[in-house]
Amino acid sequence: MAQHEGSVCFGRNPDNLGSAQKHDLRHRAREQHAKIRHLATRREREMAVRLAPSSQISLHFRGAVVALLLLTSVLADPFAGQELTPAQIVEQQAPSVVTITTEDGFGSGVIVDPTGRIVTNFHVIQGGRSAEVKLSNGDVYDEILVSAIDRRRDLALIRIRGFGLPAASFGDSELVRPGDSVILVGAPEGLEQTVSNGIVSALRDSGDGYRFIQTTAPASPGSSGGGMFNEAGELIGIVTSQFTAGQNLNFAVPINYARGLMAVESEMTLADAAVRYPPEGSVAPSAAIGSDPVGATPNEAQLRTAVETSGLSYQNLDDDTWSIEFSNGTYLDNVTVFVSVFADMVLFQAAVAAQPTLTHDLAVNLLSLNWEQNLVKFGLDTDGDLRALQELPLAIVDGETVNRIANAVAVAADEAAGALAAPSDLRRSTDLTFRSTGRETDVIEVLGGAAMIRYDASNWEEQATEIAGGRQFFNESEAFFVTLIEETSQFPIESMPDIALANARESGAEVMEVGRGKRDINGREFSFIEYNARVSGFDVTYLGLFYSDASGTLQIVGWSTTNIFESTRGKVEQFASGFFVTPAARATHSTDVASHSEAGRTGEVTAQ
């Protein structure tokens, strides 16, 4: 089979095909190429390749920037029918999830091999000398062997002596992205085969040499060691912990970390593992507990050891909470970081301000800080107070971790205090104002030369597009797109917003209208519509502007992902403001806004 540099080749050798066959294959290849080139994530591009027709010859992939194609024109979902329903995922994969009972309580595990190998959390079996594994069909195994342990990532590979057991299908956790739907299956509080669902809310750096997946899917004590499955029913993570003082703060270890354990051949009994891998600080229990009050739990004692060895000055407020003072900040004289243990999670938090007014500028600045502060996030507590915080599994927290995270939270709190008074450095527009005229030297002719658009070509890169009669421009600094679509026919501009919505809905997208109305651009009347659309898990916002005269109809459509659209809305306004009707066309076609009565514009709606 011929292989071409820079291409992925499939199927038959094109050198052995006739000219008609080659033409047909090239046409289908271009169609598939157009779909894949506009997919926004690595996971979806790879899925699309796997779903490509077997007769396709080659697909050329663009580099760093890949975008969704305009919904109103050629949107298609190449994954239709490939995802499983939650009920199908549970039916197929839940039998692989087992309940593990030890002297200390309940946990979960996932069968990853029909012969009985099971991945679970190390803390589920840690210190235990005996355990039971109960399968979904009720079978119980009480002879447990330990094959491998990854203490840093809180993973353990154990084995029961089984045959033909229901094993989970492995996914690739490197392809997981925030916003992906997930399902958790485990045994919270010993309630076997409990199912919950949610989304991946973040991919976080533990600060200790590995990453973990944060999810909104509910989990409870006993869920540890259970499976996290994606929409294809593939195992992508092992549930490791939850933060009980927060809402929907649950975590999983990416399944790819467990793949390395699968190659280990040695085995030991649970009793041997308990001796070889004692709980941290358990070599000298009296020293670990120190001056803890009577009744301190092992988790509280473990965190005390970490705080005491952090090298920071601290005070013990009660059994499970310590305070660490920092001074001489840029905006705050003093910052107190509170460190607390809840079940198997440690929370670091510092107060920033009491019940601040959450303005747009403040929200934008905090989001910017969140982006920059990999180890810290910001949020309002139940009283409406602004806090900087981070939570980590207790299993990975030692003295060095306490030092690093407490310092990061203190610095973030100080910077957040500065953000309270600082104006947003991101531009935001609340209406269609159209102020910029672009550069005289950069001109796009539209409507057969009857009109033009002046723009700054240094800020916009023209891209290839499959849209008939369309041209597409990309502003790389803002990740914003503008598409121009020309029709030779004249359409009433009042009807264009409904046509755009109908096209989007016919493509299968979930569409929600935000606003519509009329605007003037350099003396010409445009209609506009703004709407949000969700396709293949992506939220995209579109702002379409429509002009028409005897020369034809022009659509100027600006779009980006919804999370950044509000701060980049000015880009479509800036681009559209360069629209001018040429002098010759102005004399022929009189569509000036001035010719429309004021009464006809009293009901205009402004998109917010």
Residue, then its C-alpha position, 0 to 999 in steps of 0.5 A: m500500500a502506498q504511504h505518503e509523507g504527512s498522510v494517513c492512508f487506508g484501504r486500496n492502493p490508488d495506483n491500481l484504481g481507474s480514473a473514475q474510482k480515483h475521482d470518487l475516492r478523492h471526493r470522499a476523502r475531501e469530505q472526511h478531511a473537512k470533518i476531521r480537520h474541524l474537530a477540536t480535540r485529539r480524542e475526537r480526531e483519533m476517533a474520526v480516523r478509526l471511523a473513516p471509510s475503509s476506501q479512503i485514501s488519505l487524510h491531511f491533518r492541520g497543525a496546532v489550531v483545529a476548529l469546529l466548522l460553521l454550524t449553519s452551513v455544513l455541520a455534521d456529527p461523525f460520531a452519531g450512534q457511537e456513544l453508549t447510553p448510561a444504561q448500556i454502559v452499566e449493563q456492559q461494564a458494571p459486572s466488572v466492578v467488585t466490592i472489597t471488604t477489609e477489617d477497616g470497612f468497604g472499598s471497590g475494585v475493577i476486574v481488568d483480566p478474566t483470570g481475576r486481576i483487579v485494580t483498586n486503591f492502595h488505601v483500600i487494602q493498606g494495613g489489612r491482613s485479610a479481605e473479601v472480594k464479592l463479585s456482582n453475581g454474588d460470588v465471594y473470594d477470600e484468598i487475595l494476592v497482591s501483585a503490585i503497589d504504586r503507593r505514590r498514585d494510590l494504586a494496587l493490583i490484586r488477584i483472586r483465583g478466578f476464570g472467565l470473569p467479566a473484565a472492564s474494557f480499557g480506555d486511554s486516559e490521555l484522551v480525557r478532557p474537561g467536559d467529558s461525560v463519565i459514569l462511576v460504578g462502586a460500592p459506597e457505604g458497602l452498597e454494591q453496584t451503585v452508579s452515578n454520573g457527571i462530567v470531568s470538571a478538571l485535570r489536575d496536577s497533584g504536585d507530587g509527580y502525577r495527575f488526577i481527574q476531578t469529576t462532578a459525579p457523586a462518590s461516597p466512602g466505599s467508592s474508592g477503587g471503583g471504576m470511572f467509565n467514559e461514554a464509550g464504556e471504557l475504563i478511564g480511571i480508578v475512583t480514589s477519593q472525595f472531599t467531603a466538605g465540598q460539593n461534587l469534589n471527587f477524584a480518580v487516578p487515570i487508568n494509564y497509570a495502572r497499565g504499568l502494574m499489569a506487567v508485574e508478575s510477583e505476588m504476595t499475601l495481604a499479610d506480607a503487603a501489610v508488613r512491606y507497606p505499612p501506613e506512613g508514620s506507623v513505624a513509631p506510632s507514639a512519635a507519629i501521634g505525638s501530643d495528639p489528644v486522645g481520640a485522634t484518628p490515624n488520618e489526623a495523626q498522619l496529617r499532623t506528621a506532615v504539618e510538623t515536618s513541613g518546615l513552616s510555623y503552625q498552630n494546632l486548632d483542633d484534632d483535624t485543623w492546623s493554621i499556617e501564617f504568612s506575612n508581607g504580601t503585595y496586597l495583604d499584610n498577613v494570610t492564614v492558610f488553614v489545613s484540615v483533614f476530611a476522611d481521606m482528603v486534605l483541604f488547604q484554604a485561605a480567606v480572601a474577602a468577605q462576601p465580595t460583589l462578584t462583578h464581571d471584571l472580578a470573575v474574569n480576573l479570578l478565571s485568569l488567576n485560575w489559569e495561571q495558578n495550577l495548584v490553586k483555585f478560587g471559589l465562594d463558600t456557603d457564606g459567600d466569602l471568597r477563598a483560595l483553596q486546593e484539596l489533595p488525597l491524604a495518601i500523597v501529602d507529606g511535609e514537602t507537599v504541605n510546604r509547597i501547597a500552603n505557600a501556593v495558596a497564600v500567594a494565590a490569596d494575595e493575588a486574588a486580593g489584588a484582583l478585587a480592585a483591578p479592572s479586567d484586562l480582557r475586553r468585553s462588549t455588551d452590545l453591537t457598537f461597531r467602531s473600528t474601520g480597519r486599514e485602508t490597504d486591506v480590503i475584501e471585496v464582497l457582493g460582486g464588488a458592490a461592497m467591501i470590508r476593510y480589515d487589519a490583515s495582520n490580525w486575521e489569517e484567511q483559512a480554507t473552508e468547505i462552505a460554498g460561497g464562503r471565506q473564513f478568517f481566524n484571529e489567532s491571538e483571541a481564538f476567534f473566527v469570522t466567516l463570510i458567506e455570500e449569496t447572489s440572491q437577495f433575501p429579506i434580512e428580517s428572515m435571515p435569523d430564522i434561516a440561520l437557526a433552522n439550518a443549525r437545528e437541521s444539522g442536529a445541534e442543540v440550539m438556544e437563541v440569545g437575542r436578535g434585532k437590527r443594527d446599522i453599520n456605516g449607514r447600512e441596515f443589518s439584522f442580527i441573531e446570537y445563539n448558542a449551540r452544543v454539538s459533540g460536547f462543544d459549546v459554541t456561540y455564534l453572532g450572525l449579521f445579515y445584509s442584503d440588496a440587489s447585489g445579493t445577500l451577505q452573512i458575517v458570522g463571528w464565532s468561538t467557544t462559549n467560554i471565551f465569546e463574551s470577552t472576544r465579542g468585540k472581534v466580530e464587531q471590529f471586523a464587521s465595522g469595516f463594511f462599506v458599500t462602494p460609491a457605484a453601488r450606493a448610487t444604484h441601491s438605496t438601503d441607507v438606515a436613514s431611509h427607515s423610520e424611527a418607528g420601525r426601530t423602536g422594538e429592536v432587541t440588543a444581544q447581551 
